[in-house]
């Protein structure tokens, strides 16, 4: 599992070199792509406002490895901002 002190996003190995990342639901990545995805999430999370010129260029370069633009990646990181490290509360089930 990959986590960061700078973001609530995480990456989890699902077998072999296949990884899922919290801000990219429905996609399976390689280990290298998962590191890239976590780097993007950390970068976006530590940027209080919209990234500026050089930051966009760096995000574009990183996101290209995931088949995204930097703006798409930044949007998705902010959109899918769930804290998967929290434990979920047990649900009450009704017996029928």
PyMOL commands that set and color helices and strands:
alter all, ss='L'
color gray80, all
select helices_A, chain A and resi 31-45+53-64+70-79
alter helices_A, ss='H'
color red, helices_A
select strands_A, chain A and resi 11-15+18-21
alter strands_A, ss='S'
color yellow, strands_A
deselect
rebuild
show_as cartoon
